[in-house]
Amino acid sequence: MQGELLAALAGLVGLVTGVAAGLAFRISEAGRGRTPTPAPQSELPSGIAEVLAALPSSAVVLDSADRVLRASSAARAFGIVRGEELVIPDLLALARQVRRDGVIRETEIEVAVRKFGPDSTSFAVRVAPLGGTGLVLVLAEDQTERRRVEAVRRDFVANISHELKTPVGALSLLAETVADASDDPEAVRRFTGRMQQEAARLTSVIQDLITLSRIQGAEPLAEPDEVDLGSVVDEALDAVRMAADSKEIELVSGGAPDTVVMGDEGMLVTAMRNLVANAVSYSPERTRVSVTIETTDRTVDISVADQGIGIPQQDLERIFERFYRVDGARSRATGGTGLGLAIVKHIMTHHRGEVTVWSKEGSGSTFTLRLPRPERPERKRSADITHREAPQ
C-alpha cells in the first residue's frame, strides 16, 4: 500500500514537471518571434550636436514623439520652432513620412516671419532620418536673399535691353525718315540732329555700363593716391556748366577747397559729376546748385545741394539701384541712364566711404559723399637728428 502511494506521488510530480517544461518552451518560442520595442530616443547621438552647431542652415532634430530635441537659434528666430514644438504643419508631416519610410525628402516652403516684418521668408528644406534611432533631422536654408538677387538680375537684363533698344529703334526710324525726306534739307537737318541725340544717349548708356562693370564688386583701393578735392569739385562743375547756363542755374562751391583725401581722382570726379549733373537736371530754371566741402574729426564730407523737385520718401531707399528712376519720363527727357547714382554708390564703397541723401518734395535734395579722413603721418622729431659736435 505504501509503495503504491509513493508511485502515485512520483507520477504526479512528473506530470507537473512536464507541464511546466512545456509552458516554458512555448513562452520561449513566442518570445523569439517578437521584436522588442525600442525605447524612445531622448538624447542626441555622440557628435551630432557639434555638427549641428557648425551648420549655417536652420537645424531641428525631432525625436520619435515629434518633440524637438535640438533647434538652432536661427530656427527659433525664424519662427520654425517654439518651445519643444515644430510649428510648421507641412514640415511636421514631412518629418513623419521620413521617419516611417526612411527616405530623404526635399521641398520649399514659405514662412511668415513676424519678427522681421510682414513679408514671408522662403526656405529650401531637406528632411532626413538619423540612422535607426527614430530621430529626424530637418534642415531649412533661407533662400530669400538668393531669390532677391535673381530678381535683381532679371530686372537688370530687362532694363538694359529696354535702355539699348529704345535709342537703337529711334535711330532706325529716324534713318528711314531722313531717307524719305531727302528732298527737304530742313527736315534732313532736323532729323539728323535727333539722330545725334539718340546716338549720344546710346553712347552714354554704354559708357555708364562700362564704368559700373569696372567698379562693381571691386576691392577697396589698395594703394590710394592723394586727391585734391578742390580740383575734383572744379572739374565736376566745369563738366555741367553749359547745361546749367542753359537753365540759368547758378553753380557755387564753398567750404574747405584745399582738403586732401586718399583715393582715385578719376573715380571721385565721376561721382561728383554725376551728383552735380543730377542736381542740374532736376532743378527748375534760375535756381542754385551748391557744392560744399566740410571736415570732421573722422570724415570729409562733400555735399551737393539743389532747389529742385525733391524725392518722395518712399523712393529714397531705392534711388541707388541700377536703372531705378523716380520719374522715368523726366529722366529720359533729360538724358539720364538710371545708372549715375548706382555708380556713385559703388565708388564710395571702393573708397571705404558712403553716400547719403536728404530730400523733401518741393524743397530740393542734398547728396553727401562721406570719405574717411586721411591720417596725418607724424613728423620725425629730434630722435632722427644726429648729435653734432660744437665748433672749436
Secondary structure, 3 states (H helix, E strand, C coil): CHHHHHHHHHHHHHHHHHHHHHHHHHHHHHHHHCCCCCCCCCCCCCCHHHHHHHCCCEEEEECCCCCEEEECHHHHHCCCEECCEECCHHHHHHHHHHHHHCCCEEEEEEEECHHHCCCEEEEEEEEEEECCCCEEEEEEEECHHHHHHHHHHHHHHHHHHHHHHHHHHHHHHHHHHHHHCCCCHHHHHHHHHHHHHHHHHHHHHHHHHHHHHHHCCCCCCCCCEEEEHHHHHHHHHHHHHHHHHHCCCEEEEEECCCCEEEECHHHHHHHHHHHHHHHHHCCCCCCEEEEEEEECCCEEEEEEECCCCCCCHHHCCCCCCCCCCCCHHHHHHCCCCCCHHHHHHHHHHHCCCEEEEEEECCCEEEEEEEEECCCCCCCCCHHHCCCCCCCC
